[in-house]
C-alpha cells in the first residue's frame, strides 16, 4: 500500500484528461500545482450567488451589456459552466500562467453572448471584459473594462474596487508599511515570484496567501501538505485495523494484499483491495 504513489497516479490521470502532456511528469507537488491551477482557471460548475460592486453598477457599460451580464449570472446561479466566456488559454493545457488570477485571484470573462459560440465552444472575443473574484460560493463582479486598456491585467484599480466592496477578501495588516503599486513594480514582482504588502485604500493588504519561489500559491502548497498528512494517517489506520476495513472474516494473507487509492471526495478516500476485490471508503478521522 502506497497511497502517496496512488495520489500521484490519480493526479497524472486527471491532468491527462484535461489535455496535459504527462511525458515529463515532475514531482507530486508540481503535478498537484498544475492541476489546481487549471481547475481554478476553469471555474468548475457550481451554484454561485452574485454580488455586484458599486463601481460596476455605475459603469455605463453595465447597462449596455446587461443582457450578457445577466446571461453569465444565470449560468453561475444555475451551476452551468462559464468556460465559453473565459480566455482561450483554458483550452491550451500547457499554457502560460495567468498572473492576474495567480497573484490577485481575479478572473476575466469575455462579454459576448452564447449565440456567438465558435467551434471551440467559446464566445466571440469581446471588446469589453468582466472581471470577477470567486470566493467559496460567491461570484463578486468587480467591473467592466475595455480589452484594449493599457496595462489592463496589472491595473491596481481592480484591487481598490474589491477592497472597497468586499474587504474581507483581502488579507490585511496593521503597523506595517506597504508598497504603492506601479505597473513596473507589479511586473517585477510577478516575474520574480515575489510577495509584497500593498497600500490600497489606506490599508495594507495582500490579495491572497502569496506565492512560493516556484510561483505556486502557498494555499496550494498547504492544501497538498494537509492531504499528504491525511493519507499517512489513513494508511496507518488501514494497516492497524485491516479486518475492520476489509472484513473480520476475510481469509487473506496481508503479505499479498494490495490496497490502492482509487478516488477521493473531501474527507473520504475510496480504497480498493486488489486480491479480494473489496472496495471501501476510509474517512478522515475526526480530531485531526
Secondary structure in CASP SS format (residue, H / E / C, confidence):
PFRMAT SS
TARGET T0000
AUTHOR 0000-0000-0000
METHOD secondary structure of the structure
MODEL  1
X C 1.00
X C 1.00
X H 1.00
X H 1.00
X H 1.00
X H 1.00
X H 1.00
X H 1.00
X H 1.00
X H 1.00
X H 1.00
X H 1.00
X H 1.00
X H 1.00
X H 1.00
X H 1.00
X H 1.00
X C 1.00
X C 1.00
X C 1.00
X C 1.00
X C 1.00
X C 1.00
X C 1.00
X C 1.00
X C 1.00
X C 1.00
X H 1.00
X H 1.00
X H 1.00
X H 1.00
X H 1.00
X H 1.00
X H 1.00
X H 1.00
X H 1.00
X H 1.00
X H 1.00
X H 1.00
X H 1.00
X H 1.00
X H 1.00
X C 1.00
X C 1.00
X C 1.00
X C 1.00
X C 1.00
X C 1.00
X E 1.00
X E 1.00
X E 1.00
X E 1.00
X C 1.00
X H 1.00
X H 1.00
X H 1.00
X H 1.00
X C 1.00
X C 1.00
X H 1.00
X H 1.00
X H 1.00
X H 1.00
X H 1.00
X C 1.00
X H 1.00
X H 1.00
X H 1.00
X H 1.00
X H 1.00
X H 1.00
X H 1.00
X H 1.00
X H 1.00
X H 1.00
X H 1.00
X H 1.00
X H 1.00
X C 1.00
X C 1.00
X C 1.00
X C 1.00
X H 1.00
X H 1.00
X H 1.00
X C 1.00
X C 1.00
X H 1.00
X H 1.00
X H 1.00
X H 1.00
X C 1.00
X C 1.00
X C 1.00
X C 1.00
X C 1.00
X C 1.00
X C 1.00
X H 1.00
X H 1.00
X H 1.00
X H 1.00
X H 1.00
X H 1.00
X C 1.00
X C 1.00
X E 1.00
X E 1.00
X E 1.00
X E 1.00
X C 1.00
X C 1.00
X C 1.00
X H 1.00
X H 1.00
X H 1.00
X C 1.00
X C 1.00
X C 1.00
X C 1.00
X C 1.00
X C 1.00
X C 1.00
X C 1.00
X C 1.00
X C 1.00
X C 1.00
X E 1.00
X E 1.00
X E 1.00
X E 1.00
X E 1.00
X E 1.00
X E 1.00
X E 1.00
X C 1.00
X C 1.00
X E 1.00
X E 1.00
X E 1.00
X E 1.00
X E 1.00
X E 1.00
X E 1.00
X E 1.00
X E 1.00
X C 1.00
X C 1.00
X C 1.00
X C 1.00
X C 1.00
X H 1.00
X H 1.00
X H 1.00
X C 1.00
X C 1.00
X H 1.00
X H 1.00
X H 1.00
X H 1.00
X H 1.00
X H 1.00
X H 1.00
X H 1.00
X H 1.00
X C 1.00
X H 1.00
X H 1.00
X H 1.00
X C 1.00
X E 1.00
X E 1.00
X E 1.00
X C 1.00
X C 1.00
X C 1.00
X C 1.00
X C 1.00
X E 1.00
X C 1.00
X C 1.00
X C 1.00
X H 1.00
X H 1.00
X H 1.00
X H 1.00
X H 1.00
X H 1.00
X H 1.00
X H 1.00
X H 1.00
X C 1.00
X C 1.00
X C 1.00
X C 1.00
X C 1.00
X C 1.00
X E 1.00
X E 1.00
X E 1.00
X C 1.00
X C 1.00
X E 1.00
X E 1.00
X E 1.00
X E 1.00
X C 1.00
X C 1.00
X C 1.00
X C 1.00
X E 1.00
X C 1.00
X C 1.00
X C 1.00
X C 1.00
X C 1.00
X E 1.00
X H 1.00
X H 1.00
X H 1.00
X H 1.00
X H 1.00
X H 1.00
X H 1.00
X H 1.00
X H 1.00
X H 1.00
X H 1.00
X H 1.00
X H 1.00
X H 1.00
X H 1.00
X H 1.00
X H 1.00
X H 1.00
X H 1.00
X H 1.00
X H 1.00
X H 1.00
X H 1.00
X C 1.00
X H 1.00
X H 1.00
X H 1.00
X H 1.00
X H 1.00
X C 1.00
X C 1.00
X C 1.00
X C 1.00
X C 1.00
X C 1.00
X C 1.00
X C 1.00
X C 1.00
X C 1.00
X C 1.00
X C 1.00
X E 1.00
X E 1.00
X E 1.00
X E 1.00
X E 1.00
X E 1.00
X E 1.00
X C 1.00
X C 1.00
X E 1.00
X E 1.00
X E 1.00
X E 1.00
X E 1.00
X E 1.00
X C 1.00
X C 1.00
X C 1.00
X C 1.00
X C 1.00
X E 1.00
X E 1.00
X E 1.00
X E 1.00
X E 1.00
X C 1.00
X C 1.00
X C 1.00
X C 1.00
X C 1.00
END
